[in-house]
Amino acid sequence: MSFTSFSKHLPAVLAGTILALSFLTQPAQANQPESSPGCFALQPYKVPAKPTALDKKLLAAMEEYKVVGLSATVFRDNKIVWSGGYGWANLETERPVTPDTLFRVASLSKMVTATALMQLYDQGKFGLDDDISKYLGYQVRNPNYPTTKITFRQLLTHTSGILDCGAYDGIVAENPALLHDIDIKDILVPGGQYYQSATFANYPPGSQFSYSNFGTGIAGSLVEKISGMPFDKYCTKFIFKPLNMDASFEPADIKNWQNIAVLYRPDRQLANFRPTKDAYNGTKPEPTAITAPLGSALGRSPAGGLRSSTADFSKFMQAHMNGGAYKRTRILKADTSDLMHSMQWFGYSMDGFYKQKGLNFHITDDLVPSKRLVGHSGEAYGLSSDAYYDPDSKFGIVFMLNGAKLTDANPYYRVENAIAETLFDSFAPKNTNKHKQIKAKKNASFITVNQRKLFLPEPAVIAKSGKAQILFLPAISTADALSAEISQQGNQLTFTYGSNKAALTVGQTELFVNGATRPLPQAPYKQNGQIMVPVRELADALKMNVKIRL
């Protein structure tokens, strides 16, 4: 049967996959557009001799979105279940991507920086709501709110009001090498050479979310101040070596440096790709020359400069997914790991990309349909990266692209959704509609959800209505426990789970569910700045399978 007649009898998606693969296996045509100087054309991908259904789907997605190279790793519980590489790590030399290819992972680095800082928290070296000034050795204040402290928690939730603006933004754009030499005190303190009021927001610290690479750079600097070690050396000693990761914020320290992927940006026609980062051309990178004083870690790029493979980075993610331990190696106390993943902020930022946030861990419902995932994404120099896990099924993915068509974000790029959904469809455990089990005690500072602790900003309250017991939790913790989206307008809160919406208002004994009204045994109320809501009643309204033990 000819390909043409055969394809007519296939579903459209499968036919498209085979068509894409047939194109990919064709030799380069003589009339292929020539590359611009310093740029390279995307060559046909190498296809496995016996491609699996997964190979075909991933290669088809790569062709559709003009992906240069893709590495991906899938893990469940405490082991890798699949790892693969496709496309090109270097277009000029036609070096292929493998599961061991390293990438500059961009903002996935922020999870590592937060982990390094929280290891010091584990040791009792600071409190999350402490003033960072005490540890930096000089006072840092928003000039618009000079009496309000800036805290560790705010840095790790992007609510500090320290922005990627002012001198920092200018240095990154025009003279990034200066970050190797600069003392961050000169950016943060009045009278400093690079101090500008534009670095600080016009709202109080802790009140709003604004994504801040500079804030993570300060977090890395605090690692140096508190530990007395350079940031990159600290991460190697206390995170990468214990997890047996060939990873570093210093490219010269990578053992497998020859397998670091070059990063690329495409031209507007998606015909040619320009190298943007890590084009070492067979020469081992020199150690980064840092002259900044200890406690000024911007030159080590805590916000985005880590190099790692997907296989190695999955070890770090498995440690977080499993309460701070990877196999027999513990990098965090279990409570600290759970605290980092507990929802610390909710709202709407960056066109809806950020709606929920832990301590430098992103909590999202938008990468894979009907999945509440914890992790982070990254994008820089043409790279796109994602590392997320499902805390309920103990299943996760890491994938990295070193160049692609990054358009049509809603809120993730379509290529991210396509790859993530393919990996989940191929490997994730199927939905079994298992119930969530929530355990709570009166006045406790945490609850457990399927044996995972969620830490509360206000203690649990167990009220009585006749013979019935009513569990009240802070609204943010309720959304976290139920894996529901949450939004707020004044005293009204709306929770969304799937196609169901439930809205309630402080002081009102009515719950509005999909347009209908239900009575509440007791009204939501405010306590120490938190809105306390009835958990069981919300779960029932959202048609969730939840068991609550008090």
Buried (B, 14 or more C-beta within 10 A) or exposed (E): EEEEEEBEEEEEEBBBBBBBBEEBEEEEEEEEEEBEEEBBBBBBBBBEEEBEEBBBBBBBBBBBBBBBBBBBBBBBEBEBEBBBBBBBBBBEEEBBBBBBBBBBBBBBBBBBBBBBBBBBBBEEBBEBEBBBBEBBEEBBBBEBBEEBBBBBBBBBBBBBBBBBBBBBBBBBEEEEEBBBBBBBBBBBBEEBEBBBEBBBBEBBBBEBBBBBBBBBBBBBBBBBBBBEBBBBBBBBEBBBEBBEBBBBBBBEBBEBBBBBBBBBBBEEEEBBBBBBBBBBEEEEBEEBEBEBEBBBBBBBBBBBBBBBBBBBBBBBBBBBBBBBBBEEEBBBBBBBBBBBBBBBBBBEBEEEBBBBBBBBBBBBBBBBEEBBBBBBBBBBBBBBBBBBBBBBBBBBBBBBBBBBBBEEBEBBBBBBBBBBBBBBEBBBEEEEEEEBBBBBBEEBEBBBBBEBBBBBBBBBBBBEEEEEEBBBBBBBBBBBBBBBBBBBEEBBBBBBBEEBBBBBBBEBEEBBBEEEEBEBBBBBBEEEEBBBBBBBBBBBBBEBEBEBEE
